[in-house]
């Protein structure tokens, strides 16, 4: 099980504060091979939520907005370790699920001094993601190790069409994300139940 939390601020002419949290839980099975190839397979469930606040200073006045997102999904993962000729390994995963969004503002005005109108919407879309990586783990001293790896991530989010309270229709296009990550992790064994580590990656 893994839990994460985050906060970010994008400082532009219209600042955006984003907060979120997520967790992943699942089960896996490890099978030791007789020829130096060991396999791990598993399945997992993921859930997360986030919120954002926006601030815009327009000629018609101040416009504030907020939004909430919720995603639920699951997937499968696998990893194979090659312990002969150096500890090389390869891993990958496939995930899929749904994303729900509620966004909007109640501060829109067509002219300064005019009555504010609301522009809110709810959207539902599906997502699909994959990742593949390779790496090598090397022993350092009696109890330390260095893990060097490279990973490729791809995610697709389906678009949607929503209707505002003003009866205007807004189309959101499909979104594709592609990332490469290269990094390393240095770890050691302090006790039988404690394994401290430090790592860094470029993405």
Secondary structure, DSSP 4 states (H G I P E B T S, - for coil): -EEEEEEEEE-SSS-EEEEEEEEEEEEEEEE--TTSEEEEEEEEEEEEEEEEEEEEEETTEEEEEEEEEEEEEEEEEEEEEE-TTSEEEEEEEEEEEEEEEEEEEEEE-SSTTSPPEEEEEEEEEEEEEEEEEEEEEEEETTTEEEEEEEEEEEEEE--EEEE-TTS-EEEE--EEEEEEEEEEEEE--SBTTB--EEEEEE-
